[in-house]
Amino acid sequence: MSQRVVAWGQELREVHRRLREALEVARSAVEDGAAGPTAARDLQLYCVGFCAALTGHHRSEDATLFDVVLAAEPGLAPVVADLKRDHSMLDQLLGELERAAMSGAGRDELLQHLDGVEAVMETHFRYEEKKLVDVLDASDRPEADRRELLGPLA
């Protein structure tokens, strides 16, 4: 196995790590946020930025990465369908979080949204890594663009 091919599974894990960190930054902004317009703008930036990063990652997976997985292992079609359903659920949760952040929702409401996103995101990431990392490590597409496959944080 070439070094580049092995890196796809590692890249997926690394993007997931960065997304976890982005969620923690958003959570810290909510937990530590002071009152006032500057704090509200900072909070919107962190929450909306996290939402955009996670959505971008999932759009790249849906558009490109899952095709690579299915070309290598067609039997994973049910897994890919499950992952796409998770993406749809996360889209809804992220939309609710973004709307709450943009409307100036309070700390407790925002933390509830973040908790919901985190719960689904963690379950999704663990399942995805368990099912796809080995297939990605063995993939025949070593020259694919990282951001095309894994989104803006790749």
Order of alpha helices (4+ residues) and beta strands (2+ residues): alpha-alpha-alpha-alpha-alpha-alpha
